[in-house]
Amino acid sequence: MEAMLKFLRKIFPTNSNIQKGNALTDLFSDKEMWGEPHIIFLALEVVSDFGKVLEENSWMLFGAPESLLQFDKKTTITSFEILHLFLENSIAQKKFKEMYPDFAHKILNNEFYNNLKNCLTFVETFIPDEDALYSINFAKILIEKNGEVQDRKQRDYLINNGEIVKKNYNLIIENTNRLLKYFNEKGLFIKEKIFE
């Protein structure tokens, strides 16, 4: 674990999320390193952070602000790709088990694989903050009134901004389909299970 901390301090000399994201993007761009235990560990951190943000904001299905994410979407998507490739690579798994035995038993299973696959479908729910504002207000109204809008001010808000929310939601669906197609064309996240 000490080796991992030294490695993290080396690539993350600052606490800035933007600089961390840039450092990870640069690091992840070298595909030859994707099977290295430190890279797998970093990809796990990115996906874990994404999962926490998703869990805390799952009510924002019509669009959540990208600023909630610790890392940009490109880094998050690359992390999903790295982890899937890792889960199908026995050599990378062996190296990871040797360096991080405590983590290995938690992730080398079909449950983790299926959780990754499910989380991936929500990456595109995060949209630019200015667009997400309308979707958040829309979702709040629906939650507060259990889907029934009785207040004139709320009804007017829905009428005046409904098209923006619909556009956001359609864009989320379109981008999610494009993302899933990207992964499926690479043969990733198409199986029901990868461990026997």
Secondary structure, 3 states (H helix, E strand, C coil): CHHHHHHHHHHCCCCCHHHHHHHHHHHHCCHHHCCCHHHHHHHHHHHHHHHHHHHHCCCCCCCEEHHHCCCCHHHHHHHHHHHHHHHCCHHHHHHHHHHCHHHHHHHCCHHHHHHHHHHHCCHHHEECHHHHHHHHHHHHHHHHCCCCCCCHHHHHHHHHHHHHHHHHHHHHHHHHHHHHHHHHHCCCCCCCCCCC
